[in-house]
Amino acid sequence: MSGSDASGENWLILGSAVITLAVIVLIVAPANPMVGGAFLGAGAGLLLFGVLRAWLGRERKPVDRRH
């Protein structure tokens, strides 16, 4: 997989997590706090996963070990 594909996938995960959290906070949580809290926890987990994946999945420069 090339770097641009991985980056796009990471942004897709982050974007979907942010949208999911926004929908939950604005719609579900006020209607039913117990269910909203459960979904909010799941959304926060998805956001954390997306951030970690984006951070860990970034391209690293190859190390030149020649002297």
C-alpha positions, 0 to 999 in steps of 0.5 A, a space after each residue: 500500500 502506498 503512503 497516500 492510500 494509507 493517509 487517506 484511509 487514516 483520514 477516513 477513520 478520523 473523519 467518521 469518528 468525529 462525525 459519529 461523536 458529533 451525532 451522538 452528542 447532539 442527538 442521542 445523548 440528550 434523548 437517552 443519557 444511558 445509551 448516549 453515554 455508551 455510544 459516546 464511549 464507543 465513539 471516543 474509542 474509535 477516535 482514539 484508534 484512528 489517532 493512534 493508527 494515523 500516528 503509528 502508520 505515518 511513513 518513516 524515513 529509511 535509516 541510512 546505515 552506511 558510513 
